[in-house]
Amino acid sequence: MSQSSEQFAQLLSQAVRQVALRQKTKIQAVQDELGYALGREAGGSTIEYWRKGYIPAKLHDIEMLARALFQRGGFPDTAALDQFLRQAGHPAPERFSQQLIARQPSPQASTHHQPRPALDEHPAFIVGPPVSHPRHFFGRERELKRLFGLLKHRPLQNAAIIGPRRSGKSSLLNYLRSITTTPADQLRPHQRHDWLALPQAYQWIMVDFQDARLGRRERLLAYLLDQLNLPVPDPCDLESFLDTVSGQLHHPTIILLDEIGVALARYPELDDAFWEGLRALATNQVGGNLAFVLAAQEAPDQLAAHSDLGSPFFNIFGYTAQLGPLRQPEAAELLSSTPLALSPTESAWIIERSGGWPILLQILCRERWLAAEDGEEEIDWQAEALRQMAPFRYLLDGAPGE
């Protein structure tokens, strides 16, 4: 049995594109539908991760993914389904595909697709990974109003999200791209999601520069074209990329550049010419349909200076959202949404000790919740909570963090 992560990624991408064509929708919408159908709270982020060549580690996930794609017409024939299972490392691809065909209705027999299930459970607190589902995101109302205000009309305008490590930059990027298209029954009551008049018309592309593969110019350009559902030329160099996008980008598109400081520090292929090409594309070639929103610890001009780059790309960011602590009402809303029955004294202590920083609020609330489950005394949970937040005290001290 042969197993190839690269071929798996290619076959998965082909199947996703096929579903998008059948449903006459965007790849991002298909990825979200598949992710939620598989019970993944991160939705399309999981599918996007697998499309980068990360084969699901569990056989159950492989079979669920194959079943979901088959139900939506992602495979043109049985051979394509068998090949997909084989490259994913399934121990019995032919047998499983035969079982699947026998048990599932033909995708051509119906154009109705299973709706995304409403979330039955939500983690009490999220500490570590960025917030991926809008239901768990709190605050930043002022920043959201300004950011969406830049993206409502053509020409779309560029923005930078700046803040220290673990201040919530990646979570805000995730929120921007998902809040306007998340069904209301998956949000908190009264959670605003009408930021855009026609949210389905927008295309959002997340580029996480912590993924070293996106540090290769050709790989990054091919990834962007794939996300745009545009043909990938061979070779996929900068000139071919610009030609392809400039002639075919007709919908408002926002490219989210997360951890761009990593790109400038580590990836020599992303040089001045590369950034200048992106700038020219956004400003002159697509009718105002393209904007960039970057996230970093420093302002764009400082990043460029520290990296010895002279590209004017870093001068096009006319708005900078500086992330600090949540405002008191925003922090209070986060506390009130938790499964905890906090006393006024406990709430005041948590807000004071956290300084309003989201990750510190989450840590302190988590420790209070764990203590309540274990029946610990108040002094115990507070001492443990302070110990757990110690690695992030740089937020309270005003330092950028390591």
C-alpha positions as a Markdown table, in Angstrom:
| # | Residue | x | y | z |
|---|---|---|---|---|
| 1 | Met | 0.0 | 0.0 | 0.0 |
| 2 | Ser | 1.5 | 3.3 | -1.1 |
| 3 | Gln | 0.7 | 6.5 | 0.8 |
| 4 | Ser | 1.6 | 9.9 | -0.5 |
| 5 | Ser | 0.8 | 13.1 | 1.4 |
| 6 | Glu | 1.3 | 15.2 | -1.7 |
| 7 | Gln | -1.0 | 13.1 | -3.9 |
| 8 | Phe | -3.5 | 13.0 | -1.0 |
| 9 | Ala | -3.5 | 16.8 | -0.9 |
| 10 | Gln | -3.9 | 16.9 | -4.7 |
| 11 | Leu | -6.8 | 14.5 | -4.7 |
| 12 | Leu | -8.6 | 16.2 | -1.8 |
| 13 | Ser | -8.2 | 19.5 | -3.5 |
| 14 | Gln | -9.7 | 18.1 | -6.7 |
| 15 | Ala | -12.6 | 16.7 | -4.8 |
| 16 | Val | -13.3 | 19.9 | -3.0 |
| 17 | Arg | -13.2 | 21.9 | -6.2 |
| 18 | Gln | -15.6 | 19.4 | -7.8 |
| 19 | Val | -18.1 | 19.9 | -5.0 |
| 20 | Ala | -17.7 | 23.6 | -5.3 |
| 21 | Leu | -18.5 | 23.4 | -9.0 |
| 22 | Arg | -21.5 | 21.1 | -8.4 |
| 23 | Gln | -22.9 | 23.4 | -5.7 |
| 24 | Lys | -22.0 | 26.6 | -7.6 |
| 25 | Thr | -20.4 | 27.9 | -4.5 |
| 26 | Lys | -16.9 | 28.9 | -3.2 |
| 27 | Ile | -14.2 | 26.6 | -2.0 |
| 28 | Gln | -14.3 | 28.1 | 1.5 |
| 29 | Ala | -18.0 | 27.4 | 1.8 |
| 30 | Val | -17.4 | 23.8 | 0.8 |
| 31 | Gln | -14.6 | 23.4 | 3.3 |
| 32 | Asp | -16.8 | 24.8 | 6.0 |
| 33 | Glu | -19.7 | 22.5 | 5.1 |
| 34 | Leu | -17.4 | 19.5 | 5.1 |
| 35 | Gly | -15.7 | 20.4 | 8.4 |
| 36 | Tyr | -19.0 | 20.9 | 10.2 |
| 37 | Ala | -20.4 | 17.7 | 8.7 |
| 38 | Leu | -17.4 | 15.9 | 10.2 |
| 39 | Gly | -18.2 | 17.4 | 13.6 |
| 40 | Arg | -15.1 | 19.7 | 13.6 |
| 41 | Glu | -15.7 | 22.9 | 15.5 |
| 42 | Ala | -13.0 | 24.6 | 13.4 |
| 43 | Gly | -15.1 | 24.0 | 10.4 |
| 44 | Gly | -13.3 | 24.6 | 7.1 |
| 45 | Ser | -9.9 | 25.1 | 8.9 |
| 46 | Thr | -9.6 | 21.4 | 9.3 |
| 47 | Ile | -10.2 | 20.7 | 5.7 |
| 48 | Glu | -7.8 | 23.4 | 4.7 |
| 49 | Tyr | -5.2 | 21.9 | 6.9 |
| 50 | Trp | -5.6 | 18.5 | 5.4 |
| 51 | Arg | -5.4 | 20.0 | 1.9 |
| 52 | Lys | -1.9 | 21.0 | 2.7 |
| 53 | Gly | -0.8 | 17.4 | 2.8 |
| 54 | Tyr | -1.6 | 16.5 | 6.4 |
| 55 | Ile | -3.3 | 13.2 | 6.2 |
| 56 | Pro | -5.8 | 12.6 | 9.0 |
| 57 | Ala | -4.2 | 10.4 | 11.6 |
| 58 | Lys | -7.4 | 8.5 | 12.5 |
| 59 | Leu | -9.0 | 6.0 | 10.1 |
| 60 | His | -12.4 | 7.2 | 11.2 |
| 61 | Asp | -11.6 | 10.7 | 10.0 |
| 62 | Ile | -10.5 | 9.4 | 6.6 |
| 63 | Glu | -13.7 | 7.4 | 6.2 |
| 64 | Met | -15.9 | 10.3 | 7.3 |
| 65 | Leu | -14.1 | 12.6 | 4.9 |
| 66 | Ala | -14.4 | 10.2 | 2.0 |
| 67 | Arg | -18.1 | 9.7 | 2.8 |
| 68 | Ala | -18.8 | 13.4 | 3.0 |
| 69 | Leu | -17.1 | 14.0 | -0.3 |
| 70 | Phe | -18.8 | 11.1 | -2.0 |
| 71 | Gln | -22.3 | 12.3 | -0.8 |
| 72 | Arg | -21.6 | 15.7 | -2.4 |
| 73 | Gly | -20.3 | 14.4 | -5.7 |
| 74 | Gly | -16.7 | 15.0 | -5.1 |
| 75 | Phe | -15.5 | 11.9 | -6.9 |
| 76 | Pro | -16.2 | 11.4 | -10.7 |
| 77 | Asp | -16.1 | 7.6 | -10.4 |
| 78 | Thr | -15.3 | 4.7 | -8.2 |
| 79 | Ala | -11.7 | 4.7 | -9.3 |
| 80 | Ala | -11.2 | 8.2 | -8.0 |
| 81 | Leu | -12.7 | 7.3 | -4.7 |
| 82 | Asp | -10.4 | 4.2 | -4.4 |
| 83 | Gln | -7.4 | 6.3 | -5.3 |
| 84 | Phe | -8.2 | 8.9 | -2.6 |
| 85 | Leu | -8.6 | 6.2 | 0.0 |
| 86 | Arg | -5.4 | 4.5 | -1.1 |
| 87 | Gln | -3.3 | 7.7 | -0.9 |
| 88 | Ala | -4.9 | 8.4 | 2.6 |
| 89 | Gly | -3.5 | 5.1 | 3.8 |
| 90 | His | -6.8 | 3.3 | 4.1 |
| 91 | Pro | -6.1 | -0.4 | 4.8 |
| 92 | Ala | -8.9 | -1.7 | 2.5 |
| 93 | Pro | -9.8 | 1.1 | 0.0 |
| 94 | Glu | -11.8 | -1.1 | -2.5 |
| 95 | Arg | -13.9 | -2.8 | 0.2 |
| 96 | Phe | -14.7 | 0.5 | 1.9 |
| 97 | Ser | -15.7 | 2.2 | -1.4 |
| 98 | Gln | -17.9 | -0.7 | -2.3 |
| 99 | Gln | -19.6 | -0.5 | 1.1 |
| 100 | Leu | -20.0 | 3.3 | 0.7 |
| 101 | Ile | -21.6 | 3.0 | -2.8 |
| 102 | Ala | -23.9 | 0.3 | -1.6 |
| 103 | Arg | -25.1 | 2.2 | 1.5 |
| 104 | Gln | -25.2 | 5.7 | 0.3 |
| 105 | Pro | -27.5 | 7.2 | -2.3 |
| 106 | Ser | -25.9 | 8.3 | -5.5 |
| 107 | Pro | -24.8 | 12.0 | -5.3 |
| 108 | Gln | -26.3 | 12.5 | -8.8 |
| 109 | Ala | -29.7 | 11.4 | -7.5 |
| 110 | Ser | -30.3 | 14.5 | -5.4 |
| 111 | Thr | -29.1 | 18.1 | -5.3 |
| 112 | His | -30.0 | 18.4 | -1.6 |
| 113 | His | -27.1 | 18.5 | 0.8 |
| 114 | Gln | -27.1 | 17.9 | 4.5 |
| 115 | Pro | -27.2 | 21.1 | 6.4 |
| 116 | Arg | -24.4 | 22.0 | 8.8 |
| 117 | Pro | -25.4 | 20.7 | 12.2 |
| 118 | Ala | -25.8 | 23.2 | 15.0 |
| 119 | Leu | -23.1 | 22.9 | 17.6 |
| 120 | Asp | -24.2 | 20.8 | 20.5 |
| 121 | Glu | -21.2 | 21.4 | 22.8 |
| 122 | His | -18.7 | 24.1 | 23.2 |
| 123 | Pro | -15.5 | 24.1 | 25.1 |
| 124 | Ala | -15.8 | 26.0 | 28.3 |
| 125 | Phe | -12.5 | 27.9 | 27.8 |
| 126 | Ile | -10.0 | 28.1 | 25.0 |
| 127 | Val | -6.3 | 28.6 | 26.0 |
| 128 | Gly | -3.6 | 27.9 | 23.5 |
| 129 | Pro | -4.9 | 27.7 | 20.0 |
| 130 | Pro | -6.5 | 30.8 | 18.3 |
| 131 | Val | -10.3 | 31.0 | 18.6 |
| 132 | Ser | -11.7 | 29.5 | 15.4 |
| 133 | His | -15.4 | 29.6 | 15.9 |
| 134 | Pro | -17.1 | 33.0 | 16.1 |
| 135 | Arg | -19.3 | 31.9 | 19.1 |
| 136 | His | -16.2 | 31.9 | 21.3 |
| 137 | Phe | -14.9 | 35.3 | 20.2 |
| 138 | Phe | -15.5 | 38.3 | 22.4 |
| 139 | Gly | -14.9 | 42.0 | 22.2 |
| 140 | Arg | -12.9 | 44.0 | 19.7 |
| 141 | Glu | -16.1 | 45.8 | 18.6 |
| 142 | Arg | -14.3 | 49.1 | 17.8 |
| 143 | Glu | -11.7 | 47.3 | 15.7 |
| 144 | Leu | -14.3 | 45.2 | 13.9 |
| 145 | Lys | -16.3 | 48.3 | 13.0 |
| 146 | Arg | -13.3 | 50.0 | 11.5 |
| 147 | Leu | -12.0 | 46.9 | 9.7 |
| 148 | Phe | -15.3 | 46.0 | 8.1 |
| 149 | Gly | -15.8 | 49.6 | 7.3 |
| 150 | Leu | -12.7 | 49.4 | 5.1 |
| 151 | Leu | -14.0 | 46.3 | 3.3 |
| 152 | Lys | -17.6 | 47.4 | 2.6 |
| 153 | His | -16.9 | 49.3 | -0.6 |
| 154 | Arg | -14.6 | 49.3 | -3.5 |
| 155 | Pro | -11.8 | 49.9 | -3.5 |
| 156 | Leu | -11.2 | 47.6 | -0.6 |
| 157 | Gln | -8.6 | 49.0 | 1.8 |
| 158 | Asn | -5.7 | 47.4 | 3.5 |
| 159 | Ala | -5.3 | 47.1 | 7.2 |
| 160 | Ala | -2.8 | 45.8 | 9.8 |
| 161 | Ile | -3.5 | 44.1 | 13.1 |
| 162 | Ile | -0.7 | 44.8 | 15.6 |
| 163 | Gly | -0.2 | 43.5 | 19.1 |
| 164 | Pro | 2.1 | 41.5 | 21.4 |
| 165 | Arg | 2.3 | 37.7 | 21.2 |
| 166 | Arg | -0.9 | 36.0 | 22.4 |
| 167 | Ser | -3.0 | 39.2 | 22.2 |
| 168 | Gly | -5.6 | 37.6 | 19.9 |
| 169 | Lys | -4.4 | 38.6 | 16.4 |
| 170 | Ser | -4.9 | 35.3 | 14.8 |
| 171 | Ser | -8.3 | 34.9 | 16.5 |
| 172 | Leu | -9.4 | 38.3 | 15.1 |
| 173 | Leu | -8.3 | 37.2 | 11.6 |
| 174 | Asn | -10.4 | 34.0 | 12.0 |
| 175 | Tyr | -13.3 | 36.0 | 13.1 |
| 176 | Leu | -13.2 | 38.4 | 10.2 |
| 177 | Arg | -13.4 | 35.7 | 7.7 |
| 178 | Ser | -16.1 | 33.6 | 9.3 |
| 179 | Ile | -18.5 | 35.8 | 11.3 |
| 180 | Thr | -20.5 | 37.1 | 8.3 |
| 181 | Thr | -21.3 | 33.7 | 6.9 |
| 182 | Thr | -21.8 | 31.7 | 10.1 |
| 183 | Pro | -25.5 | 30.7 | 10.7 |
| 184 | Ala | -27.2 | 32.6 | 13.4 |
| 185 | Asp | -28.0 | 29.4 | 15.4 |
| 186 | Gln | -24.3 | 28.8 | 15.8 |
| 187 | Leu | -23.7 | 32.2 | 17.3 |
| 188 | Arg | -24.5 | 33.7 | 20.7 |
| 189 | Pro | -27.8 | 35.5 | 21.1 |
| 190 | His | -27.6 | 39.1 | 19.8 |
| 191 | Gln | -24.1 | 38.5 | 18.4 |
| 192 | Arg | -23.7 | 40.8 | 15.5 |
| 193 | His | -22.9 | 39.2 | 12.1 |
| 194 | Asp | -24.4 | 41.7 | 9.6 |
| 195 | Trp | -21.2 | 43.5 | 9.0 |
| 196 | Leu | -21.4 | 43.2 | 5.2 |
| 197 | Ala | -24.3 | 43.7 | 2.9 |
| 198 | Leu | -23.5 | 40.7 | 0.6 |
| 199 | Pro | -21.2 | 38.5 | 2.6 |
| 200 | Gln | -21.5 | 35.5 | 0.2 |
| 201 | Ala | -19.9 | 37.6 | -2.5 |
| 202 | Tyr | -16.6 | 37.8 | -0.6 |
| 203 | Gln | -13.6 | 35.5 | -0.8 |
| 204 | Trp | -11.4 | 35.2 | 2.3 |
| 205 | Ile | -8.0 | 33.5 | 2.1 |
| 206 | Met | -5.9 | 32.8 | 5.2 |
| 207 | Val | -2.1 | 32.6 | 4.8 |
| 208 | Asp | -0.4 | 31.3 | 8.0 |
| 209 | Phe | 3.3 | 32.0 | 7.5 |
| 210 | Gln | 4.1 | 29.6 | 10.4 |
| 211 | Asp | 3.6 | 26.9 | 7.7 |
| 212 | Ala | 7.1 | 26.8 | 6.3 |
| 213 | Arg | 5.8 | 25.4 | 3.0 |
| 214 | Leu | 4.1 | 28.7 | 2.3 |
| 215 | Gly | 7.6 | 30.3 | 2.5 |
| 216 | Arg | 8.3 | 29.0 | -1.0 |
| 217 | Arg | 7.2 | 31.5 | -3.5 |
| 218 | Glu | 5.8 | 29.0 | -6.1 |
| 219 | Arg | 4.0 | 27.0 | -3.4 |
| 220 | Leu | 2.4 | 30.2 | -1.9 |
| 221 | Leu | 1.3 | 31.5 | -5.3 |
| 222 | Ala | -0.2 | 28.1 | -6.2 |
| 223 | Tyr | -2.0 | 28.0 | -2.8 |
| 224 | Leu | -3.5 | 31.5 | -3.4 |
| 225 | Leu | -4.8 | 30.5 | -6.9 |
| 226 | Asp | -6.2 | 27.3 | -5.6 |
| 227 | Gln | -8.1 | 29.2 | -2.9 |
| 228 | Leu | -9.4 | 31.5 | -5.5 |
| 229 | Asn | -10.6 | 28.6 | -7.6 |
| 230 | Leu | -8.4 | 29.8 | -10.5 |
| 231 | Pro | -6.2 | 27.6 | -12.7 |
| 232 | Val | -2.6 | 27.1 | -11.5 |
| 233 | Pro | -0.1 | 27.7 | -14.4 |
| 234 | Asp | 3.0 | 25.7 | -14.9 |
| 235 | Pro | 5.4 | 27.1 | -13.9 |
| 236 | Cys | 3.6 | 29.1 | -11.3 |
| 237 | Asp | 6.0 | 32.1 | -11.2 |
| 238 | Leu | 5.1 | 35.6 | -10.1 |
| 239 | Glu | 4.5 | 36.9 | -13.6 |
| 240 | Ser | 2.1 | 34.0 | -14.4 |
| 241 | Phe | 0.3 | 34.5 | -11.1 |
| 242 | Leu | -0.2 | 38.2 | -11.7 |
| 243 | Asp | -1.5 | 37.5 | -15.2 |
| 244 | Thr | -4.0 | 34.9 | -14.0 |
| 245 | Val | -5.4 | 36.9 | -11.1 |
| 246 | Ser | -5.5 | 40.3 | -12.8 |
| 247 | Gly | -7.7 | 38.9 | -15.6 |
| 248 | Gln | -10.0 | 36.8 | -13.5 |
| 249 | Leu | -10.5 | 38.4 | -10.0 |
| 250 | His | -14.0 | 39.8 | -10.1 |
| 251 | His | -15.3 | 39.4 | -6.5 |
| 252 | Pro | -14.1 | 41.2 | -3.4 |
| 253 | Thr | -11.2 | 39.2 | -2.0 |
| 254 | Ile | -9.4 | 39.6 | 1.3 |
| 255 | Ile | -6.0 | 37.9 | 1.8 |
| 256 | Leu | -5.2 | 37.5 | 5.5 |
| 257 | Leu | -1.5 | 37.4 | 6.2 |
| 258 | Asp | -0.9 | 35.9 | 9.6 |
| 259 | Glu | 2.5 | 36.0 | 11.3 |
| 260 | Ile | 4.0 | 38.1 | 8.4 |
| 261 | Gly | 7.0 | 38.8 | 10.6 |
| 262 | Val | 7.9 | 35.1 | 10.2 |
| 263 | Ala | 7.8 | 35.5 | 6.5 |
| 264 | Leu | 10.1 | 38.5 | 6.5 |
| 265 | Ala | 12.6 | 36.9 | 8.8 |
| 266 | Arg | 12.8 | 33.4 | 7.4 |
| 267 | Tyr | 11.7 | 33.2 | 3.8 |
| 268 | Pro | 14.2 | 34.7 | 1.3 |
| 269 | Glu | 12.1 | 33.7 | -1.7 |
| 270 | Leu | 9.5 | 36.3 | -0.5 |
| 271 | Asp | 11.7 | 39.2 | -1.5 |
| 272 | Asp | 11.1 | 42.8 | -2.6 |
| 273 | Ala | 9.9 | 41.8 | -6.1 |
| 274 | Phe | 7.3 | 39.4 | -4.6 |
| 275 | Trp | 5.8 | 42.1 | -2.3 |
| 276 | Glu | 5.9 | 44.7 | -5.0 |
| 277 | Gly | 4.0 | 42.4 | -7.3 |
| 278 | Leu | 1.3 | 41.9 | -4.7 |
| 279 | Arg | 1.1 | 45.7 | -4.1 |
| 280 | Ala | 0.7 | 46.3 | -7.9 |
| 281 | Leu | -2.0 | 43.7 | -8.1 |
| 282 | Ala | -4.1 | 45.2 | -5.3 |
| 283 | Thr | -3.7 | 48.8 | -6.2 |
| 284 | Asn | -3.8 | 48.8 | -10.0 |
| 285 | Gln | -5.0 | 45.6 | -11.6 |
| 286 | Val | -8.2 | 44.2 | -10.1 |
| 287 | Gly | -10.6 | 47.1 | -9.9 |
| 288 | Gly | -10.3 | 47.5 | -6.1 |
| 289 | Asn | -11.4 | 44.0 | -5.5 |
| 290 | Leu | -8.4 | 42.9 | -3.4 |
| 291 | Ala | -7.2 | 43.9 | 0.0 |
| 292 | Phe | -4.6 | 42.6 | 2.5 |
| 293 | Val | -5.1 | 42.4 | 6.2 |
| 294 | Leu | -1.8 | 41.4 | 8.0 |
| 295 | Ala | -1.2 | 40.5 | 11.6 |
| 296 | Ala | 2.2 | 41.1 | 13.3 |
| 297 | Gln | 3.8 | 42.3 | 16.5 |
| 298 | Glu | 5.1 | 45.4 | 14.8 |
| 299 | Ala | 3.7 | 48.0 | 12.4 |
| 300 | Pro | 4.3 | 47.2 | 8.7 |
| 301 | Asp | 6.9 | 49.9 | 8.2 |
| 302 | Gln | 8.9 | 48.7 | 11.2 |
| 303 | Leu | 8.7 | 45.1 | 10.0 |
| 304 | Ala | 10.1 | 46.1 | 6.6 |
| 305 | Ala | 12.9 | 48.2 | 8.1 |
| 306 | His | 14.0 | 45.5 | 10.5 |
| 307 | Ser | 14.0 | 43.0 | 7.5 |
| 308 | Asp | 16.0 | 45.4 | 5.2 |
| 309 | Leu | 13.2 | 45.4 | 2.7 |
| 310 | Gly | 12.5 | 48.4 | 0.7 |
| 311 | Ser | 9.2 | 47.3 | -0.9 |
| 312 | Pro | 6.4 | 49.9 | -1.0 |
| 313 | Phe | 4.0 | 47.0 | -0.2 |
| 314 | Phe | 4.4 | 47.9 | 3.4 |
| 315 | Asn | 3.2 | 51.5 | 2.9 |
| 316 | Ile | -0.3 | 50.6 | 1.7 |
| 317 | Phe | -1.7 | 49.8 | 5.1 |
| 318 | Gly | -3.7 | 52.9 | 5.9 |
| 319 | Tyr | -5.3 | 51.6 | 9.1 |
| 320 | Thr | -3.6 | 49.9 | 12.0 |
| 321 | Ala | -5.7 | 48.1 | 14.7 |
| 322 | Gln | -3.5 | 48.0 | 17.9 |
| 323 | Leu | -4.8 | 45.2 | 20.1 |
| 324 | Gly | -4.7 | 45.7 | 23.8 |
| 325 | Pro | -6.8 | 44.4 | 26.7 |
| 326 | Leu | -10.6 | 44.1 | 26.2 |
| 327 | Arg | -12.7 | 46.9 | 27.4 |
| 328 | Gln | -14.4 | 46.3 | 30.8 |
| 329 | Pro | -17.9 | 45.6 | 29.2 |
| 330 | Glu | -16.3 | 43.2 | 26.8 |
| 331 | Ala | -14.5 | 41.3 | 29.5 |
| 332 | Ala | -17.7 | 41.2 | 31.6 |
| 333 | Glu | -19.5 | 39.7 | 28.6 |
| 334 | Leu | -16.9 | 37.0 | 28.3 |
| 335 | Leu | -17.3 | 36.1 | 32.0 |
| 336 | Ser | -21.1 | 36.1 | 31.8 |
| 337 | Ser | -21.1 | 33.6 | 28.9 |
| 338 | Thr | -19.1 | 31.0 | 30.8 |
| 339 | Pro | -20.7 | 28.0 | 32.5 |
| 340 | Leu | -19.5 | 29.4 | 35.8 |
| 341 | Ala | -21.7 | 31.0 | 38.4 |
| 342 | Leu | -19.1 | 33.7 | 39.4 |
| 343 | Ser | -19.8 | 35.9 | 42.4 |
| 344 | Pro | -19.3 | 39.6 | 41.9 |
| 345 | Thr | -16.1 | 39.3 | 44.0 |
| 346 | Glu | -14.7 | 36.6 | 41.8 |
| 347 | Ser | -15.6 | 38.4 | 38.6 |
| 348 | Ala | -13.9 | 41.6 | 39.9 |
| 349 | Trp | -10.8 | 39.6 | 40.9 |
| 350 | Ile | -10.6 | 37.9 | 37.5 |
| 351 | Ile | -10.9 | 41.1 | 35.5 |
| 352 | Glu | -8.4 | 42.9 | 37.7 |
| 353 | Arg | -5.8 | 40.2 | 37.7 |
| 354 | Ser | -6.2 | 39.6 | 33.9 |
| 355 | Gly | -5.9 | 43.2 | 33.0 |
| 356 | Gly | -8.6 | 42.4 | 30.5 |
| 357 | Trp | -6.4 | 40.4 | 28.2 |
| 358 | Pro | -8.4 | 37.6 | 26.6 |
| 359 | Ile | -6.0 | 34.8 | 27.2 |
| 360 | Leu | -5.6 | 35.7 | 30.8 |
| 361 | Leu | -9.3 | 35.9 | 31.3 |
| 362 | Gln | -9.6 | 32.5 | 29.8 |
| 363 | Ile | -6.9 | 31.0 | 32.0 |
| 364 | Leu | -8.3 | 32.4 | 35.2 |
| 365 | Cys | -11.9 | 31.3 | 34.3 |
| 366 | Arg | -10.6 | 27.9 | 33.4 |
| 367 | Glu | -8.9 | 27.5 | 36.8 |
| 368 | Arg | -12.0 | 28.6 | 38.6 |
| 369 | Trp | -14.1 | 26.1 | 36.7 |
| 370 | Leu | -11.7 | 23.3 | 37.3 |
| 371 | Ala | -11.6 | 24.1 | 41.0 |
| 372 | Ala | -15.4 | 24.1 | 41.2 |
| 373 | Glu | -15.5 | 20.7 | 39.6 |
| 374 | Asp | -12.9 | 19.4 | 42.1 |
| 375 | Gly | -14.4 | 21.1 | 45.1 |
| 376 | Glu | -11.2 | 23.1 | 45.9 |
| 377 | Glu | -11.1 | 26.1 | 48.3 |
| 378 | Glu | -11.0 | 29.6 | 46.8 |
| 379 | Ile | -7.4 | 30.2 | 47.9 |
| 380 | Asp | -6.3 | 27.1 | 46.0 |
| 381 | Trp | -7.8 | 28.0 | 42.6 |
| 382 | Gln | -6.6 | 31.6 | 42.8 |
| 383 | Ala | -3.0 | 30.5 | 43.6 |
| 384 | Glu | -3.1 | 27.9 | 40.8 |
| 385 | Ala | -4.6 | 30.5 | 38.4 |
| 386 | Leu | -1.9 | 33.0 | 39.0 |
| 387 | Arg | 0.7 | 30.3 | 38.5 |
| 388 | Gln | -0.8 | 29.3 | 35.2 |
| 389 | Met | -0.9 | 32.8 | 33.9 |
| 390 | Ala | 2.7 | 33.5 | 34.9 |
| 391 | Pro | 4.2 | 32.8 | 31.4 |
| 392 | Phe | 2.0 | 35.5 | 30.0 |
| 393 | Arg | 2.7 | 38.2 | 32.5 |
| 394 | Tyr | 4.6 | 40.1 | 29.8 |
| 395 | Leu | 1.1 | 41.2 | 28.6 |
| 396 | Leu | 0.5 | 43.0 | 31.9 |
| 397 | Asp | 4.1 | 44.4 | 31.9 |
| 398 | Gly | 3.7 | 45.9 | 28.4 |
| 399 | Ala | 6.4 | 43.7 | 26.8 |
| 400 | Pro | 5.9 | 42.1 | 23.4 |
| 401 | Gly | 6.7 | 38.6 | 24.6 |
| 402 | Glu | 9.1 | 36.1 | 23.2 |
